[in-house]
């Protein structure tokens, strides 16, 4: 089974914080594209990672040709058709940029969406851009839909100011597009808020389909009341693993495993193997379900961890 996300890259500030350099990635079968990426770096406002650095919010680029994207030929040769850049800031300082690439084929269904609200312009949140694979009608409807705070996955994430995951969308009236989603096999949604320290709000949503899931497993971890450990909040695994039971009474401390590393450093973590050296409860459980690569995105507010969003490919 192919995942909707085909390639993940991590770009990190260099020692002088003047350029973004390659920090690793997941390139299952995309060896030539990896070689091109490893040799590159990006300045401020340069290429897709640099644009996310400059804008201080996520960017979705659905057309590489005739754009600022600098690896168009290599991406087209690899069959990659969309890039999503997710910057992580601690206050005014960039910690890193995750870049996700999607592929394209006849049965490639799912969505990655970027929603935005400027209170000086409107009350609702509207779509900035999105990538939907072959789900053309779902895309059309999304581009003509707006969400007030607290409604739909974008609006609920906006109001909560925390990552949210909604499972079994066909049974969930909290997802306002559930009927359209069900028709094309989308069964899970996750929303991630982005705080730029202004009145404007940004939300990225991932909508995962049964046959081409965004990832094979999602988890959200948050600090406990004492602030000395992360505890499991919600998750989903395509293997059917009961994550609530696996993580009952379990916790992750700073520096423990890939999730603990992301908490301690504030930097995204990308693991392109089974993470056998990681003995944290999350890594052990993920390996048992058969996943190989993992991505940890820290969600920060004023330089402090609000949540860690983990997905496994």
Secondary structure, DSSP 8 states (H G I E B T S, - for coil): ---SEEEEEEEEE-TTSSEEEEEEEE-TT-HHHHHHHHT-EEETT-HHHHHHHHHTS-EEE---TTSS-S-HHHHHHHTEEEEEEEEEEETTEEEEEEEEEEE--TT-EEEEEEEEE-TTT-SSEEEEEEEEET-HHHHHHHTT-EE-TTSHHHHHHHHHTS-EEEE-GGG-TTSTTHHHHHHTTEEEEEEEEE--SSS-EEEEEEEEESSS-S-SEEEEEEE-TTSSSEEEEEEEETT---HHHHTTT--B-TTSHHHHHHHHH-S-EEE-S--TT--SHHHHHHHHTT---EEEEEEEETTEEEEEEEEE-
